[in-house]
Amino acid sequence: MPIASDKSTWTIALVGNPNTGKSTLFGALSGLAQRTGNYPGVTVEKKTGEVIHDGRRWLLVDLPGTYSLSPRSPDEMVTVDVLLGRRGDVPPPDVIVCVAAAGNLSRNLYLASQVLELGRPVVIALTMNDLAEAEGTKVDVEALARNLGVPVVPVQARRGEGLEALKDAVEKAGAGAAPASADVFPEEFRREVDGLAATMDGTPRYLVERLLLDAGSYVEEGLGLAGRERDALRSRLEAARARLVEVGWKTPDVETASRFAWVARATDGTVIHAGDRGPRVVDRVDWFLTHWFFGSLVLIGVLLLTFSAVFSWANVPMDWIDAGFASLGEWVEATLPEGPIRDLIVGGVVAGVGGVVIFLPQILILIGLLSILEECGYLARAAYLMDRIMVHVGLSGRSFIPLLSSFACAIPGVMATRTIEDRRDRLTTILIAPLMSCSARLPVYTLLIGAFIPARAYLDGWIQLQGLTLLGMYLVGVVVAAAMALILKRTLLRGGTPAFVMELPAYQWPSPFVVVRRMLDRAWDFLSNAGTIIFAVSVVMWGLLYYPRLSAEDMAPLAALQAQAEAEMEAAKSSGDEEAAAAAEAAVKEAEDHIAGAQQRQSILGRMGRWIEPAVRPLGWDWRLGAAALASFPAREVVVSTLGVIFDVGDEVEDENEQRLVQAVQSASWPDGRPLFTIPVALSVMVFFALCAQCVSTLAVIWRETGSWTWPAIAFAYMTGLAYIGALLTYQVGTRLFS
């Protein structure tokens, strides 16, 4: 290949097996100069960074962890295309750094043998030497480098050791010629590849090799093969495979046998193992953590701590953020004159930004804890433990943590699916994660359960009917999510449950740099991508709730009542009668609530509520509940405050106002005098909110994680349909049971 030394900027690609310390090495090399995104057209994450070495700029590309360069999915095809220089959004790599863990060298060098066939300069970064030596394994680095024919550099990225030596090796490799391709396959196989390559001008030899090894349709798709050209190629491939079988080589088995034989030759005399020292402490710990009973107890404890942290540790910073934006809103109200501009800034801009930023504590805490669990090696054990349960719904153990995280908030739960390698599993998990009842649904449950579910107790008070109802709402989401996972894996995301193959990583202390880096990356991703969508929708929803305004003539009676209440309040304060002043102040607040309620009923959203009333009547709802459901689309937790406005209680539903709202919904009625809320209606509303995708934040994050609006649209459509059907059945069946 052409020498890269005359280029001002080099592209350095990092590739390696999962759990080899590749991401840690990437962070140590690039520092803060990192960017995260998605490769165009696919869901695989794209991480790039910058390194300045000896006056030259490097573009560092961190490729997803993989055990092999045999593309079996579109995401894996991207990795191969990047290494071959076949993607327009990433320059061809000038040097490939292949990361290999010293304690598992044989498996890691399988991937290295494929990398060496790509015809580009290669440097092997040997990681986790200290852990290998602690287990009695020592690698002769110089002998290994001679056998491989490429530089091998030991590094301890967490401690910053070996980084300069690695940079020097990369610089030297980029300035020289590419190493000779690894002589892996038998002569008969190489001859067949040469013959096929001669008929496919411009196709990299490595991809021709993949086609002959029956790597699947993704290589054909990546090459743009179709029609007669594809059929002719398939015929030639079948003939070549038949000839290989005749001489004793069956594809794809020939690759496994050939590569591991090459690895055995490359590591011969370079890896020294200590004698058998009997069962290790690590083995006993693994047995305990993956045992169906003891491991489950540990997992429950870890999860209780994690979710306690997400729920409780985030409360204080969330309260600070809420108070900060409330103070900012009050300052704007006091500074600007009354009018639409002030209301837009307070109710649209400030509230919209606050609605985005307030999620940060939960995201940071959850991502931080998950990163610690992953870095220390426990998360892989938890996934292995839960795989035997998840497999029954068509998923693997990797889906467990993201789904469980979604009980706190679906946003970090969806973001946590990045640990799932299989594309179908990842999309399925993303699509069902919002069905887990997050904390935002809790205010709806507690309001309606407290107002309409009798406070009955059973078994001497150990079991409460209201508590059972709350548990039932959570179970609704779990049961429906399991059913949807089965349906999705058999229809839209058809495919069998992938074999859950995971190499349990070594136990080690988490790197604070890596943990903090991941927390900051995810926070920035959320603010810069999903946050902008959330903010825009919040402003739009404010406009729908604000316009059109009531005319001065229509407002006159309400304005007169407010003016009278304000005059009485001033008179009471002047007289020093505190009791009368408090009553007059409450009257002013009630008048303001009536005005706000009248304005929202007149708004576009209020009119939409009346327009959709025929559709929600079968659920037992009137236009007010329909309007509340529409208003809560940006975030379902606002349904309580929206009900407060619609029922003239106000949007600050706390303490006394909460009791007023309970009384208001209990006394609400249809025009003919029938009670609006009954037990079936309350259950119908709760089931609707348990299943509906009323959270623009989650939909925006789904768009961010999948790189397409198709999947958020699918999530919104199927969840809204499920919510309507569930609410309909709940009301209709409940009405007949309670009648």
C-alpha positions in Angstrom: 0.0 0.0 0.0 1.1 3.6 -0.4 3.4 5.0 2.3 1.4 7.3 4.7 4.3 9.4 5.9 3.7 12.3 3.6 0.2 12.9 4.9 -0.4 15.6 7.5 -3.2 13.7 9.1 -3.3 9.9 9.7 -6.2 7.7 10.4 -5.6 5.2 13.2 -8.2 2.5 13.7 -8.5 0.6 17.0 -10.0 -2.9 16.7 -10.2 -5.7 19.3 -12.3 -8.3 21.1 -14.8 -7.1 23.7 -13.3 -6.7 27.2 -9.7 -6.3 26.1 -9.4 -2.7 27.3 -9.8 -1.2 23.8 -12.1 1.6 25.0 -9.9 2.4 27.9 -6.9 2.7 25.5 -8.9 4.9 23.2 -9.8 7.2 26.1 -6.2 7.3 27.3 -4.9 8.2 23.9 -7.5 10.8 22.9 -8.2 12.3 26.3 -11.0 14.9 26.0 -10.7 15.3 22.2 -13.5 12.8 21.5 -16.7 12.8 19.5 -19.5 10.3 19.4 -22.1 9.7 16.7 -23.6 7.1 14.5 -22.3 5.9 11.1 -24.6 7.1 8.4 -27.4 4.6 7.6 -26.7 2.2 10.5 -27.1 2.0 14.3 -23.5 1.3 15.2 -21.8 3.9 17.3 -19.0 5.9 15.8 -16.4 7.1 18.2 -13.5 9.3 17.0 -10.8 11.2 18.8 -7.7 13.3 18.1 -4.1 12.6 19.0 -1.1 14.9 18.3 2.2 13.1 18.1 5.5 14.5 16.9 3.7 17.4 15.2 1.3 15.1 13.3 -2.4 14.9 13.8 -4.0 11.5 14.2 -7.7 10.8 13.7 -8.4 7.9 16.1 -11.3 5.7 15.3 -12.6 3.3 18.0 -14.4 0.4 16.2 -17.0 -1.7 18.0 -15.6 -4.7 19.9 -15.8 -7.9 17.8 -14.5 -11.4 17.9 -14.1 -11.7 14.2 -14.1 -9.8 10.9 -16.7 -12.1 9.4 -19.6 -9.8 8.9 -22.9 -11.4 10.0 -24.8 -8.1 10.4 -24.9 -4.6 8.9 -23.1 -3.2 11.9 -20.2 -5.7 11.5 -20.1 -4.9 7.8 -19.4 -1.3 8.8 -16.3 -2.4 10.8 -14.9 -4.3 7.8 -15.7 -1.5 5.4 -13.9 1.0 7.7 -10.8 -1.2 7.9 -10.8 -1.7 4.1 -11.3 2.1 3.5 -14.6 1.6 1.8 -16.6 4.2 3.7 -16.7 7.8 2.5 -17.3 9.2 6.1 -14.1 7.7 7.5 -10.7 8.0 5.7 -8.9 4.7 5.0 -6.8 3.7 8.1 -3.1 4.4 7.7 -2.4 2.1 10.7 -4.5 -0.5 12.5 -3.9 -0.9 16.2 -5.2 -4.4 17.2 -5.8 -4.6 20.9 -5.2 -8.1 22.5 -5.4 -9.1 26.2 -2.3 -11.0 27.4 -4.5 -13.4 29.4 -6.5 -14.6 26.4 -4.0 -14.3 23.6 -5.1 -17.3 21.5 -8.6 -16.0 21.1 -7.5 -12.4 20.5 -5.0 -13.3 17.8 -7.7 -15.0 15.8 -9.0 -11.5 15.1 -5.4 -10.3 14.6 -4.9 -12.9 11.9 -7.8 -11.4 9.9 -6.5 -7.9 10.4 -3.1 -8.9 9.0 -4.8 -9.9 5.8 -6.1 -6.4 5.1 -2.8 -5.2 3.7 -2.3 -2.3 6.1 0.4 -1.5 8.7 -0.5 -3.2 12.0 0.6 -2.7 15.6 -0.5 -5.1 18.4 -1.3 -3.3 21.7 -0.9 -6.0 24.4 -3.1 -5.1 27.4 -3.9 -6.5 30.9 -0.4 -7.9 31.4 -0.6 -7.4 35.1 -3.8 -9.4 35.4 -2.3 -12.2 33.2 0.9 -12.3 35.3 -1.2 -12.5 38.5 -2.8 -15.6 37.1 0.5 -17.2 36.2 0.7 -16.2 32.5 3.6 -14.4 31.1 4.1 -13.3 27.4 7.5 -13.0 25.8 6.8 -9.8 23.9 9.9 -9.8 21.7 9.4 -13.4 20.6 5.7 -12.8 19.8 6.6 -9.7 17.7 9.1 -11.8 15.7 6.6 -14.6 15.1 3.8 -12.1 14.1 6.1 -9.9 12.0 4.5 -6.7 13.5 5.4 -4.6 16.5 3.9 -5.7 19.9 3.7 -3.1 22.6 2.7 -3.8 26.2 0.4 -1.0 27.6 -1.4 -0.3 30.8 -3.8 2.4 29.7 -5.4 2.9 33.1 -2.0 3.9 34.5 -0.8 5.6 31.3 2.1 3.1 30.9 3.4 2.2 27.5 1.3 4.9 25.7 4.4 6.8 24.3 6.0 3.5 23.2 2.7 2.6 21.4 2.6 6.0 19.7 6.2 5.6 18.5 5.4 2.2 17.1 2.4 3.5 15.3 4.5 6.4 13.8 7.1 3.9 12.7 4.6 1.5 11.2 2.8 4.2 9.3 6.1 5.4 7.8 7.0 2.0 6.6 5.5 -0.7 4.4 2.6 -2.9 5.3 3.6 -6.3 6.7 3.3 -9.5 4.7 -0.2 -11.0 4.8 -0.6 -13.8 7.3 -0.2 -17.1 5.5 -3.2 -18.8 7.1 -5.2 -20.8 4.6 -4.1 -23.9 2.7 -2.8 -23.6 -0.9 -6.0 -25.0 -2.4 -8.2 -22.3 -0.7 -5.9 -19.4 -1.7 -5.9 -20.6 -5.3 -9.7 -20.6 -5.3 -9.8 -17.0 -3.9 -7.3 -15.9 -6.5 -9.5 -17.2 -9.3 -12.6 -15.6 -7.9 -10.8 -12.2 -7.3 -9.7 -12.2 -11.0 -13.4 -12.2 -12.1 -14.3 -9.4 -9.6 -12.2 -6.4 -10.5 -12.0 -3.7 -7.8 -13.3 -6.0 -5.0 -10.9 -6.3 -2.1 -9.5 -9.8 -1.9 -10.6 -10.1 1.8 -14.2 -9.6 0.8 -13.8 -12.3 -1.9 -12.5 -14.6 0.8 -15.6 -13.7 2.9 -17.9 -14.6 0.1 -16.2 -18.0 -0.4 -16.5 -18.7 3.3 -20.2 -18.2 3.1 -20.2 -15.1 5.3 -23.9 -14.3 4.5 -25.8 -11.8 2.5 -24.3 -8.7 4.2 -21.2 -8.9 2.1 -23.2 -9.2 -1.1 -25.3 -6.3 0.0 -22.2 -4.2 0.8 -20.8 -5.0 -2.6 -24.1 -4.0 -4.3 -24.5 -7.4 -6.0 -27.9 -8.0 -7.4 -29.7 -9.7 -10.3 -27.8 -11.8 -12.8 -24.4 -10.6 -11.5 -25.3 -12.0 -8.1 -26.7 -15.2 -9.4 -23.6 -15.8 -11.6 -21.3 -15.1 -8.6 -23.2 -17.5 -6.4 -22.8 -20.2 -9.0 -19.1 -19.7 -9.1 -18.9 -19.8 -5.3 -20.8 -23.0 -5.1 -18.5 -24.6 -7.7 -15.4 -23.4 -5.8 -16.8 -24.8 -2.5 -17.5 -28.1 -4.1 -13.9 -28.3 -5.4 -12.6 -27.5 -1.9 -14.8 -30.3 -0.4 -13.2 -32.7 -2.9 -9.7 -32.0 -1.6 -10.9 -32.2 2.1 -11.6 -28.6 3.0 -15.2 -27.7 3.9 -16.3 -24.1 4.3 -16.6 -22.3 6.7 -14.8 -24.9 8.9 -11.6 -24.3 7.0 -11.2 -20.8 8.5 -11.5 -21.9 12.1 -9.1 -24.7 11.7 -6.6 -22.7 9.7 -6.6 -19.6 11.9 -6.2 -21.4 15.2 -3.4 -23.5 13.7 -1.7 -20.2 12.7 -2.3 -18.8 16.2 -0.7 -21.9 17.7 2.4 -21.4 15.5 2.5 -17.6 16.3 2.3 -18.2 20.1 4.6 -21.2 20.2 7.3 -20.6 22.8 6.0 -17.0 23.6 3.4 -17.7 26.3 4.5 -19.2 29.6 1.9 -20.7 31.9 2.5 -21.5 35.6 1.7 -25.0 36.7 -1.7 -26.1 37.8 -2.4 -24.3 41.1 -5.9 -25.8 41.7 -9.1 -23.8 41.8 -8.5 -20.1 41.9 -10.3 -17.6 44.1 -11.7 -16.0 40.9 -13.3 -19.3 39.9 -15.0 -19.6 43.2 -16.3 -16.0 42.9 -17.6 -16.7 39.4 -19.4 -19.8 40.6 -21.1 -17.8 43.4 -22.1 -14.8 41.2 -23.5 -17.0 38.4 -25.3 -19.5 40.7 -29.1 -19.5 40.1 -29.8 -18.8 43.8 -26.8 -17.1 45.4 -26.1 -15.1 42.2 -29.8 -14.0 42.1 -29.6 -12.7 45.7 -26.4 -10.7 44.8 -28.1 -9.4 41.7 -31.2 -8.3 43.6 -29.0 -6.5 46.1 -27.0 -4.7 43.3 -30.2 -3.7 41.6 -31.8 -2.4 44.8 -28.7 -0.2 45.3 -28.7 0.9 41.7 -32.4 1.9 41.6 -32.3 3.4 45.1 -29.5 5.6 43.8 -31.4 6.6 40.6 -34.5 7.4 42.7 -33.0 8.9 45.8 -29.6 10.2 44.9 -31.0 12.1 42.0 -33.7 13.8 44.0 -31.5 16.5 45.5 -29.8 17.6 42.2 -33.2 17.4 40.4 -34.7 19.6 43.1 -31.8 22.0 42.6 -32.4 22.1 38.9 -36.1 22.5 39.3 -35.7 25.3 41.8 -33.1 27.0 39.6 -35.3 27.1 36.6 -38.3 28.1 38.7 -36.3 31.0 40.1 -35.2 31.9 36.5 -38.9 31.8 35.4 -39.9 34.1 38.3 -37.0 36.5 37.5 -38.2 36.7 33.8 -41.8 37.2 35.0 -40.6 40.1 37.2 -38.4 41.6 34.6 -40.5 41.5 31.4 -43.9 43.1 30.9 -46.9 40.9 30.9 -47.8 39.5 27.5 -47.2 36.6 25.0 -43.4 37.2 24.8 -43.0 36.8 28.6 -45.3 33.8 28.6 -43.3 32.2 25.7 -40.0 32.6 27.5 -41.3 31.4 30.9 -43.7 28.7 29.8 -42.0 27.6 26.6 -38.2 28.3 26.7 -37.4 28.2 30.4 -39.8 25.3 31.0 -38.6 23.5 27.9 -34.9 23.7 28.8 -35.7 22.8 32.4 -37.6 19.8 31.2 -34.5 18.6 29.4 -31.8 19.4 32.0 -33.8 17.8 34.9 -33.2 14.3 33.4 -29.4 14.7 33.7 -29.0 13.5 37.3 -30.8 10.3 36.6 -28.8 9.7 33.4 -25.4 10.5 35.0 -26.1 8.3 38.1 -27.4 5.3 36.1 -24.7 5.5 33.4 -22.0 5.9 36.1 -23.1 2.9 38.1 -23.5 0.7 35.0 -20.0 1.8 33.9 -18.6 0.8 37.3 -20.4 -2.5 37.2 -19.1 -3.1 33.6 -15.6 -2.0 34.3 -15.2 -4.2 37.4 -16.5 -7.2 35.5 -19.8 -7.8 37.3 -22.2 -6.7 34.5 -21.1 -9.6 32.3 -21.9 -12.1 35.1 -25.3 -10.6 35.7 -26.1 -10.8 32.0 -25.0 -14.5 32.0 -27.2 -15.2 35.0 -30.3 -13.6 33.5 -29.9 -15.1 30.0 -31.7 -18.3 31.1 -34.8 -16.2 31.8 -34.6 -13.7 28.9 -34.3 -16.5 26.3 -38.0 -17.4 26.9 -39.1 -14.1 25.3 -36.6 -14.2 22.4 -33.9 -12.0 24.0 -30.6 -12.6 25.6 -29.2 -11.7 29.0 -27.8 -8.4 27.6 -31.3 -7.0 27.5 -31.9 -7.4 31.2 -30.1 -4.4 32.6 -31.5 -1.8 30.0 -35.1 -3.1 30.7 -34.6 -2.9 34.4 -33.1 0.5 34.1 -36.2 1.7 32.4 -38.3 1.3 35.6 -36.4 4.4 36.8 -36.5 6.2 33.5 -36.7 4.9 29.9 -34.1 7.4 28.7 -31.0 6.0 30.3 -32.6 2.5 29.8 -32.7 3.0 26.0 -29.2 4.4 26.1 -27.9 1.4 28.0 -28.9 -0.9 25.1 -25.6 0.1 23.5 -24.1 -2.9 25.3 -26.3 -5.3 23.1 -24.3 -6.4 20.1 -27.1 -8.2 18.2 -29.0 -5.5 16.1 -32.3 -7.3 16.3 -32.0 -7.8 20.1 -31.0 -4.2 20.6 -34.0 -2.8 18.5 -36.4 -5.1 20.3 -35.1 -4.0 23.7 -35.4 -0.4 22.7 -39.0 -0.8 21.5 -40.2 -2.5 24.6 -38.2 -0.5 27.2 -40.8 2.3 27.3 -43.4 -0.2 28.5 -41.6 -0.5 31.8 -43.5 1.8 34.3 -41.0 4.7 34.9 -41.1 7.1 37.8 -43.0 9.6 35.6 -46.1 7.4 35.7 -46.2 7.3 39.5 -48.0 10.6 40.0 -50.8 9.4 37.8 -51.1 6.1 39.6 -51.0 7.6 43.1 -53.5 10.4 42.3 -56.2 8.0 40.8 -55.5 5.1 43.2 -55.8 7.4 46.2 -59.0 9.0 44.9 -60.9 6.0 43.6 -59.5 2.7 44.9 -60.9 1.8 48.3 -58.3 1.6 51.2 -59.1 -2.0 52.0 -56.7 -4.3 53.8 -56.3 -8.1 53.8 -54.4 -10.6 56.0 -54.4 -8.3 59.0 -53.2 -5.3 57.0 -50.2 -7.0 55.4 -51.8 -6.6 51.9 -53.4 -3.3 50.8 -55.8 -3.1 47.9 -54.3 0.2 46.8 -50.8 -1.4 46.9 -52.0 -4.3 44.9 -53.4 -1.9 42.3 -50.1 -0.1 42.1 -48.3 -3.4 41.7 -50.8 -4.4 39.0 -49.9 -1.3 37.0 -46.2 -2.2 37.0 -47.0 -5.8 36.0 -49.2 -4.7 33.1 -46.1 -3.1 31.5 -43.9 -6.2 32.2 -46.4 -8.7 30.8 -47.1 -6.6 27.7 -43.4 -6.0 27.1 -42.7 -9.8 27.2 -45.6 -10.4 24.8 -44.4 -7.6 22.4 -40.8 -9.0 22.5 -42.1 -12.4 21.3 -44.2 -10.7 18.6 -41.4 -8.4 17.4 -38.8 -11.3 17.2 -41.3 -13.3 15.1 -42.4 -10.6 12.8 -40.8 -7.2 12.3 -37.4 -8.2 13.8 -37.6 -11.9 12.8 -34.8 -14.0 14.0 -34.0 -16.7 16.5 -32.6 -16.0 19.9 -28.9 -15.5 19.4 -26.5 -17.7 21.2 -25.4 -15.8 24.3 -21.6 -16.1 24.0 -19.7 -13.9 26.4 -16.2 -14.0 27.5 -16.3 -13.2 31.2 -13.8 -10.3 31.7 -11.2 -10.3 34.4 -12.1 -8.6 37.7 -10.4 -5.2 38.0 -10.8 -1.8 39.7 -12.9 0.6 37.5 -11.0 3.4 35.9 -12.4 6.7 37.2 -11.4 8.3 33.9 -13.3 5.8 31.9 -16.4 6.1 34.1 -16.5 9.9 34.1 -15.8 9.9 30.4 -18.7 7.7 29.6 -21.0 9.7 31.9 -20.0 13.0 30.2 -20.3 11.4 26.7 -23.9 10.2 27.4 -24.9 13.5 29.0 -23.6 15.5 26.0 -25.3 13.1 23.6 -28.6 13.6 25.4 -28.3 17.4 25.6 -27.0 18.0 22.1 -29.3 15.5 20.2 -32.4 14.4 22.1 -32.5 17.6 24.2 -33.0 19.8 21.2 -36.0 17.7 20.0 -37.5 17.8 23.5 -37.1 21.5 23.7 -38.7 22.1 20.3 -41.7 20.0 21.1 -42.1 21.6 24.5 -42.3 25.1 22.8 -44.8 23.8 20.3 -47.0 22.2 23.0 -46.9 25.5 24.9 -48.2 27.3 21.8 -51.0 24.8 21.4 -52.0 25.3 25.1 -51.7 29.1 24.8 -53.4 30.1 21.6 -56.0 31.4 20.8 -56.6 33.7 23.8 -60.0 34.7 25.1 -61.2 38.1 24.0 -61.3 41.0 26.5 -65.1 40.8 26.5 -65.1 37.1 27.3 -62.5 37.6 30.0 -64.3 40.5 31.6 -66.3 38.5 34.2 -63.3 36.5 35.3 -61.1 39.6 35.4 -63.6 41.3 37.5 -63.7 38.5 40.0 -59.9 38.5 40.1 -59.8 42.3 40.7 -62.3 42.0 43.5 -60.3 39.2 45.2 -57.1 41.3 44.9 -58.8 44.3 46.4 -60.1 42.3 49.3 -56.6 40.8 49.8 -55.0 44.3 49.9 -57.7 45.5 52.4 -57.2 42.5 54.6 -53.4 43.0 54.6 -53.8 46.7 55.4 -56.1 45.9 58.4 -53.6 43.4 59.8 -56.2 40.6 59.8 -53.9 37.7 58.9 -56.8 35.1 58.8 -58.8 37.3 56.4 -55.6 38.0 54.3 -54.9 34.3 53.9 -58.5 33.6 52.8 -58.4 36.5 50.4 -55.0 35.3 49.0 -56.6 31.8 48.4 -59.5 33.5 46.6 -57.0 35.3 44.3 -55.3 32.1 43.6 -58.6 30.4 42.8 -59.5 33.2 40.5 -56.2 32.9 38.7 -56.7 29.1 38.3 -60.2 29.8 36.8 -58.7 32.1 34.3 -55.9 29.7 33.4 -58.4 26.9 33.0 -60.7 29.0 30.8 -57.8 30.0 28.6 -56.6 26.4 28.1 -60.1 25.2 27.4 -60.2 27.9 24.7 -56.8 26.9 23.3 -56.1 24.7 20.2 -55.3 21.8 22.5 -58.6 22.3 24.4 -60.5 22.3 21.1 -58.6 19.2 20.0 -59.8 17.6 23.2 -63.4 18.3 22.3 -62.7 17.1 18.7 -61.4 13.7 19.8 -64.1 13.2 22.5 -66.1 10.7 20.3 -62.9 8.6 20.1 -62.3 8.5 23.8 -65.9 8.1 25.0 -65.7 4.3 24.6 -62.9 4.5 27.2 -65.3 6.3 29.6 -63.5 9.6 29.1 -64.9 13.1 28.3 -63.1 15.8 26.4 -61.2 17.0 29.5 -59.5 13.6 29.9 -58.8 13.5 26.2 -57.2 17.0 26.3 -55.1 16.0 29.4 -53.8 13.0 27.4 -52.9 15.1 24.5 -51.2 17.8 26.6 -49.1 15.1 28.4 -47.5 14.0 25.1 -44.2 15.7 25.8 -44.0 14.1 29.2 -46.6 12.0 30.9 -45.9 13.4 34.3 -47.5 16.7 33.3 -51.0 15.0 33.1 -51.5 15.7 36.8 -50.8 19.5 36.4 -52.8 19.6 33.2 -55.8 18.0 35.0 -55.3 20.7 37.7 -55.6 23.4 35.1 -58.6 21.9 33.3 -60.4 21.4 36.6 -59.6 24.9 37.7 -57.3 23.8 40.5 -54.0 25.2 39.1 -50.9 23.6 37.7 -49.0 23.5 41.1 -50.6 20.3 42.3 -49.0 20.0 45.8 -50.3 19.8 49.3 -53.6 21.7 49.5 -54.0 21.8 45.8 -53.6 18.1 45.6 -56.5 17.6 47.9 -58.5 20.1 45.8 -57.7 18.2 42.7 -58.8 14.9 44.3 -62.0 16.5 45.3 -62.4 18.0 41.8 -62.0 14.7 40.0 -64.3 13.0 42.5 -67.0 15.5 41.9 -66.6 15.9 38.2 -69.6 14.8 36.2 -71.0 14.5 32.7 -73.5 17.1 31.5 -76.4 14.8 32.5 -75.1 14.7 36.1 -73.5 11.2 36.0 -70.1 11.0 37.8 -67.2 11.3 35.3 -64.8 9.2 37.3 -65.7 5.7 38.4 -63.3 2.8 39.4 -63.4 1.4 35.8 -62.7 4.9 34.4 -59.8 5.4 36.8 -58.4 2.0 35.9 -58.8 2.8 32.2 -56.8 6.0 32.6 -54.0 4.3 34.5 -53.8 1.4 32.0 -53.6 4.0 29.2 -50.7 5.8 30.8 -49.0 2.5 31.7 -48.9 1.5 28.0 -48.9 4.8 26.0 -45.7 6.3 24.6 -46.4 9.7 26.0 -42.8 10.9 26.4 -41.2 12.9 23.7 -37.9 12.6 25.6 -37.9 8.8 25.2 -38.9 9.0 21.5 -36.1 11.5 20.8 -33.6 9.2 22.5 -34.9 6.2 20.4 -34.3 8.3 17.3 -30.8 9.2 18.5 -29.9 5.6 19.3 -31.3 4.1 16.1 -30.4 6.9 13.7 -33.9 6.8 12.1 -37.4 8.3 12.8 -38.8 4.9 11.7 -38.3 3.2 15.0 -39.7 6.0 17.2 -42.7 6.1 14.9 -43.2 2.4 15.3 -42.8 2.6 19.1 -45.4 5.5 19.3 -47.8 3.8 16.9 -47.9 0.4 18.5 -47.8 1.7 22.1 -50.7 4.1 21.5 -52.7 1.3 19.9 -52.0 -1.0 22.8 -52.9 1.8 25.3 -56.2 2.5 23.6 -57.1 -1.2 23.4 -56.0 -1.8 27.0 -58.0 1.2 28.3 -61.0 0.2 26.2 -61.0 -3.4 27.5 -60.4 -2.2 31.1 -63.3 0.2 31.0 -65.8 -2.0 29.2 -65.0 -5.1 31.3 -64.7 -3.1 34.5 -68.1 -1.4 33.9 -69.8 -4.8 33.6 -68.1 -6.2 36.7 -68.9 -3.2 38.8 -72.4 -2.6 37.5 
